[in-house]
């Protein structure tokens, strides 16, 4: 831990006076301006020593103090009550009236914030060495900012006008101390796991009384103070008693993705807190998970790690109709692999997000799979890539059984041969896992042109757009989930008497045959049907398409569902003479079953996609 930086021990008043004098420009005689009485002085505030950025721009840009307190005393220290003053916060200028020829000392306290919230009391003065400001005895950070200056004034009167010999501006410095806290994490993943940060201070004996001459006194009994560092990392306090020092501990609590909580304590010594000085306390966090092999990707990290969105509205057609770049199997919508560069690559073909995912990899020659990534969430249609530590260095691996083992750096090409498994307690993941008979889906234009406002119709096809591609994912995730449900199998068996093939009503088809056909592995090139010729759907072999309205309304419109299942009947090899197209399978059983059971399907609502209001739909 880096030790705080301190100034040498000097009297507060002398310290401030030296700072004021060192910042002075050539002294000038300033006279009252025409039409006004008195003398105008400019105030400028500076920041704490130890901070590179000062706050002088606040006054020069027209921003002054919320409250100002002024005291003028003569050479003997007697406070003058006859002096009148006025402060313009817009220009941060002070005007004094009623000064006679002689030597004076001007004390000014500027406050930004509400002084009443700090419980500070302002006392009337007769002498400069009396208590001007009384701070609460209870140890607590100050909300307001306090800037103080003590400036000598030489007043002469010439031609009836007051002239003050002083610097061009009065420079003010913070009269309190500043204590700040910072953290240096060896691992950004550990930093993301931090759920609580706090500091506990012991032995704080802080000043409670400030005189007009700038002297602190009234140091209280040693007290303890606990501060949360989750949202605020810097605090203003009265100065610490120079005769004592305080101690403290910085506490960091982390919560691992798997639920393990770790609490760490880092002690430090606070040797002093001086007026106008910022004291940094930097904590170097050393954590057991610094060397873990698994990366942790929090929800907020998706803007930082390498991510994009597949099938976005602005994705070029050359990309989304290229099967090598865009295709998936409904039994594996969350495509996950380790690349030959040793990077985790995930691509999610899903309208819904997924929560709390653990990625495990079984590497060649290893007996047990290890965790390689933890994700708070996997957003819909995300395309994610993240470097894995094992490709760069040795790391501590957590096995599937919970053991921690040390592994040396691995060859990225060897890592690419890993067998990947995904684990999540999200109910949505359970539904996706129930899709045992997946169909492979990709997209084609069939001659259409999606860049044209009318879709560039060619025959009965027009250019499919990403909004339609996303809806096709919803449909086929639901369809391939449905075909393995007991309720679906039951409705087929109960209505086996109305299932018939291409030979007509006498060509009986068993429920087992239909189930086998629906569960058969298939690959479809999905397109968008042009309805201008009166055709609403096309299907057969590896071809499948429907017109735009059917893609938007398959959730609740039984006629749109009828179109979908009509074309699926063609894909299964049935003609218009069967019950699977213009017959009870498509027009009675499947369309109604899909709509009434939608609430049980993976994509149970159109709200995930909101396609009906999408601006890229054909109008």
N, C-alpha and C positions, 0 to 999 in steps of 0.2 A: 504494500500500500504506500502510495506517495504521501510524504509528510506535508502538512499544511505550510504555506509560506507566510512568514510573519515579518513585521517591521521591528526595528529595535525599540526598546521600551523607553518612550519619552512621554512627557506630560501631554495630555490631550490638547490643551490650549496651545502649547508651543508647537505641537505637530501641525495643528490647523493653521496657525499663523505663518509658519514656514511655507506651507503649501500655498497659502494665499499670496505671500510675497513672491514666491518663486514663479507664480503664474501671472504676476503683474506686468503690465506694459509700462512704458514711460509715464510718470505721473503728469497729470494735466490739471490745470485750474478750470473747473467746470462752473459756469454761472447759470442762474435761472434763465429760463427762456421767456421771450417777450409774451406778455399777456398772462403769465402764470407767476405765482409766487413760489419761492423755494428753489430747490435743486433737484434735478432729475438724475438718477443713477440707474445703470443697467445691471440686472442680475443674471448670472449664468451658472448653471449647475453642472457639476462633473460627476463622473461615475466613481465606483469604488476602486481603490488601488488593487491591482491584480486582475482587473478586467480590461481587456483591450479596447472595447467599444465604450466611448463616453456618451453622455446624454446631453451634451451641450446643444445639440441640434433642436432639442425640445423647446428651449427658450428662444433660440435665434429664429426658429420657424414660427414663433408666435405662441407657443404653448408654454404657459407658466405654471404657477402653483395654484392649488385649490384654496389654500389658506396661507396667510403670511403673518408672522409675528415680528415686531420691531422693538428694539430697546436702544436708547441712546443715553450714554452716561458721560459725565465730564471727567476731567483728569483725576479727580479724587475717587471716582467710582460711583458717584451719586447719579442715580437714574433721573433724567429730566422728564417731567410730565408735561412741560409746555411745548414740546416738539410735536408737530402734527405731521402725519404722513398719509400717502395715498398710493395704492398699488394697482397697476394695470396688468392683469393676468394675460391679456392678449399679446402684449409686447414684453412682458416680464420686466417692467420698469417700475422703480420706486421713486416717489417724489417726497422730499422732506421740506418742511416749512418751520420757521421759528427758531432757527439756529442763529446764535450771535457769534461774534468773533471770539475764537478760542480753539482749544484742542478737545476732541471728543473721540469716543469709540462707539461705532455702530455695530450692534449685534442683530442679526437677522436669521430667523428660522422659517424656511419655506417647507410646506407640507403638500405632498401629492397623496390624495386619498382622504378618507374620513378619519380624523384624529379621535373622534368619539368612539369609534369601534375598537380602538386600542386601549380605551380607558385612561388616556393621558389627561392630566389636569394641568392647566396653565395658571400660574400664580402671578399676582401683582407684585411689582418690584419697587424697592426703594434704593437698593445698591446692586451693583453688577455681580457681586459674589454670592448673592442670595439664590435660592432655588427658584428657577424659572419654570421648568417643566418637571412634573412628577409622573413617573412611569409606574405602572402597577407592580406590586411586590410579587404577584404570581408570575412565574416564569412561563412565557408564551411568545411565539413569533409575533412580530408587529406587521399589521396589514398595510399601514401607510408608510410612505417614504419621507424621511426627514433630512433636510439639507441646511447646514449651518455655516455662517460666516461671521467673523469678528474683524472689523476694518477700522483703522485709525482715520480720523477726519481732521483736517486743518481748515478752519473757516475764517475767511476774511471778508470784510464788507467794503466795497468800493463803489461809489456813486449810487449808494442805496441798494445795490445788488449784492446778494450773497454769493460768495465764490468758495468752492470746496476743492482743496488740493488732495486728490486721490487718484487711483488708477481709472482707466476708462470704463472698466466694468468691475463689479464685485463678483468674484468667483466663489461659489459655495460647494462644499463637499458633504458627503453623507456623514451624519453625526453618529449613526449606529454602525454596527458591524454586520457583515453578511457571511453566512455559512452555507456553502453549497456542496452537493453530493453528486458524484459521477460514478459510473460503472464501466469496467473493462471486462467484457465477456470473451473468453477464449473461443467460444462457439456461438454463432448466431442462433443455432437451433436451441441451445440452452437458454439464451436470452428470450426467445419466444415462449419458452415454457415457464418463465417467471410469472407467478400469480400474485406475489406480495413482496414489497420492499419497504423497510422501515429503519429508523435509527432510534436508538435509545441512548440518551445522554444522562450521565450521572455527575453530580458535583458542580452544577452550574450556580455560580454566585455572580449575579448580574447587577449592574448599576441601576438605580431607580431615580436618581436625581441629577438634573442638568442645570447648571447656573447660566446666567446671561453671559458670563465670561468664557463659557464653553467647557467648564470643568465638570466631569462626572464624579458622582459620589453615591453614598447610600447603598453599598453593596449588600445584598441580602444573603440569607443563609443558603448553604448549598442545597440545590433542588434537583429533582430528576425531571426529564422531559422526553416524551415519546412522540415521534413525528412520522407520518406516513410519507413515503417517497414514491408512491405510485403515480401521482399526478403532478406534484410539486417537488422540485429538487433543490430549491434555494430558499433561505429564510433570513429575515432581518431580525436582529436581536440587539438589545443594549450591550455595551462592552462587558467583557468578563473581568472579574476582579484580577488585577495583575499579580496579586500575591498568591494565587492558587491556579491550578489547572484542572480541567475536567476530562473525564473519560467517556468513552462511548462504544457501542457496538452497532454495526450495520448488519441487519438481518435480511437475508434473501431466501424466499421460499419458492420452490419450483414444483410444478405438477407435471409428471411425465404423461405422455399420451396414454399409457397403460394404467394410469391412476396412481402411480407411486409418487408420494410427496417427499421432497428433500428440503430440509431446513439448514441453512448455513449461517454462521456468525463470524463477523470480521471485526475484531477490537481495534480501537485507535485511541490516541491521546490528543486532546485539544489543549495545547499549551497556552493559547491566548486568543482572545477575540478583541480586536482594537477598533476604535472608531474609524470609519472610512476605509476599512480594509476588508477585502473579500478573501475568505479562507476556504480553499477547496479541500474536500476529503474524497480522494479517489479510491475506489474499492476494486481490486483485481479479483474477479470471481473465478475461483477454481472449483469445478464441479465434477462429480463422478462420471457424468455423461459427456464431458468434453470430447472424449475420444470414441464415442459410439459410432457404429457403422451405419446406423439408420438415420436418414435425414427426416426432419420434422417440418412439415409444410402446414402452416396455420392458414386460416381463412383469409387473413389480411395479406398473406404473402403472394397471392396470385397476381398481384400487380407488379411484384418484384422479380419472381422467378420467371423463367422463359415459358410463357403461356400464350395461347391464342385460342380462337374459337372456330371450330369446324362448322361448315354449312351455315356460316353467317350470311346475312342478306347481301353483303357486298363481295362474297367469295366468287371469283371468276368461274364461269362455266367450264373452262378448260381444266379446272381443279376438281370440282365436285362431280364431273362426269368421267373423270379418269379413275378407273377401277383400282389402279395401283395406289392411288392416293386416298380414295374415299370408297370404302366398302366395309361391311361388317356382317357378322353372324349374330342372330338374335340371342343365341345362347352364350355369347361372349361380347356384350356391348361395351364393356370396359377393357379395351385392348391395352395390355401392359407388357412391356418388354424391357430388357437392358440392351442398349445398343453396343456396337463394337467399340465405341469410344468410352464405354463405362458409364453411360448416362441412363437414368430411368426415364422411359418414355411412356406416357399414358394418354389415351385418346378415348373419350366417352361418347358413345352414340346413344344419347338419352335426353329426353325433354326434361327430366327431373334430376336434381342434384342428389348426391349420396353423402351421408355423414359418417365420420369416424372409420377410416379405412386403414388397415395394416397390409403392407405389401411384403411378402416373404419370398425368398429365392433359395432354391436348392441347387447349389453349384456342383459342377462335375467333380467327382472324387470326394465329396463331403457327405457325411452320414446324416446330417440333419439340416433342415432349412433354417435360415436366419432372417430376422427382420431387416429390411433395407429401406423402408420408408413408412412414416406415419402421416396421415393426412386428416386434418380436422374435417374437411369437406372436399368432395369432388364436384365441381360445378357442371351443369349441363353443357354438353358439347365442347368440353374443355380439351385442349391439346397441350400437354405439359411435358417439359423436359427439364431434368435436374441432375447435376453431377452427383455421383455417389462417392463417399470418402474412400471406400475400399479400392477404387481405381487409382487413388493418389497416394495412399499411405496405409500403414498398419492401423487396425481399429479394433475396438472391443465390440464383439457381436453378441446379440441376444438370440438364442436359439428358440425354436418353437416350444420347447419344453421349459424355457425360462432360464437356462444356464447362460452364463457369461463366459465367452471364450475369446482369447486374443488371436487374431488372424493377421498374417502379414499382407502386404499389398498384393492385389491380384491383377493378373493380366486382363485388361478390358475385353479382349477377344474371347478369353475363357469365360468371363462373366456373362457375355452375350449368350452363352449356351445354357444358362440357368433355366430351371423350370420354375415358373412364377405361380404363386397362389395368392388370392386376395381374400381378406377377412373383414367382415363388418357386422355389427349388431343392428344396423339400420333395417327396419321391416321392409323397406323397398329393395334392399339387397337380397332379402329372403325371397321376395317375389321373382326377382330376376334369376335367382338361382334355381327356381322351380321350372325354368324354361329348359327342358332336357332335349327337345328336338328342334334345334335351331335351323332357320332358313338364312341363307346368305343374300344380302341385299346390296345392290349398287344402282346407279342412276344413268339414264341415257336420254338424249335429245330426240332420237328417232327422226332426225331431219329438221326439227323445229329450231327456232332462234330466240332464246330468252332475252336477248338484248333489244329486240323489237317490241314496241308497245303491244302488238297483237300476238306476240309469241312466235311469229313466223310460221304459221301453219303449213304443214306438208301432209297431205292426205288427211288422216284422222288424228294426227299428232301435232303438238305444239311444244315450244321449248319449256321444259320444266325448270323451275326456279328453286332456290334453297328453301323457301317457305313451304313448298310442296314436299321437298325431300324430308324435312323435319317431321311433317305430318305422316309420311310413309313409315318413318321409324316408330312413331306412336302406334300406328295400326298394326305393324307386324310384330312388335313386342307384345301387344295385347293378343294377337291371333295365336302366336306360337305359345304363349302362356295358357291360353284358353284350351288348346287341344289336349293338354295333359291334365286338366282338372277333372275330378270325379263327376262333377255336375254335367260337364259337357259329354263325357262318356255315357252317363245315364240317359241324357235326352236322346242320344242316338239309338241306344238300345231300346228305349221305350217307344221309339217311332221308326223302328226298323222296317215296318210294313209299308212305309211310304217312301222308302229309299229304292230307287231303281236307276239302271244304267242307260247306255245309249240305245238299247233295244226297246225302250219304252217301259210302261208300268209292269209288264210281265218279266222284265229283266232285273230280277231282285238283286240287291247289293246288301251284304251283311254289314253290321256296324263294325265288326272287326276289320273288314276290308277298307271301309271309309277311314277308320282311325289310322290304319297303316299308311294309307295314301296321304293323309294330312300330316302324319309324323315322318314322312319320308324326307330325307335331306334334299333340299332344293336350292337353286340359285336363280334369282329373278333380277332382271334389268327393269327398273321401275321408271315409267314415264308419265307425262301429262297428256290426257286425251283432249283433242279439239272437238268441242260439242257443236260447232257450226254446221256439221253435216248430219246432226241428229244422233251421233254415236256418243254414248256416255261412258263406255268402258271397253277395254280391249285386254285379252289375256289368252295364254296358251303357251305350253312349253316353258321357256324362260322369260316370256314377255308378260308384263303386267302394267296396266295403266287405268286411270280413272279421270274423269273431268274434275275441274277445280272444286265445285261445290261438294262433291262426294268426299274429297280429302278434308274439307273443313267441317263436315257434318257427320262423320262416321261415328262420333261419340253418342249421338242421341237420335239421329234420323234413321228410321228403319229402312227407308227407301235407299238412302245412300249406302247403308250396310248391305242391302240387297245387291246393289251394283258391285260392291267389293266381293261378295261371296259368289256372285254369278261368274265373275272373272276368275276367282280362285277355283271354281268348278272346272273351267276350261284348263287351268294350269294342271289340275289333277287328271286331265284327259277326258273329260266328259263333254258331250255335245248338247245342243239345244233340245234334243229328244229326251234328255235325262232329267231327274229331279234336282240335279245339282246346278242348273242354270235357270231355265224357266220352269221351276218346279218347287216343291215344298222344302227341300233342303236349303236353298238360297232365299226363297221368298217367305218362308214361314218359320223354319227352325233356327237357322244360324243368325239371321238378321235380328230377330227378336231376342235370342239368347245373348248376343253381343251387347245390345243396348241395355237389357235388364240386369246384366251381370257386370256392367262397366265399373261399378263401384268396387269390385273385387280385383280388377285388373291392375297391372303395373302403372299404366297411364290412365288414371281414373277420371280425368277431367280435361277439358280443353283449356283450362286456365294456365297450364304450364307453358303453352306455346302462344296463346292469344293470337292465333293466326288470322282470325276473321277481321282483325283491325290492322293487319300488317300492310304497310304502304307499298310493298312490292307485289301485291296480288294483281292479277289482270282485272281490269275494270270494263 
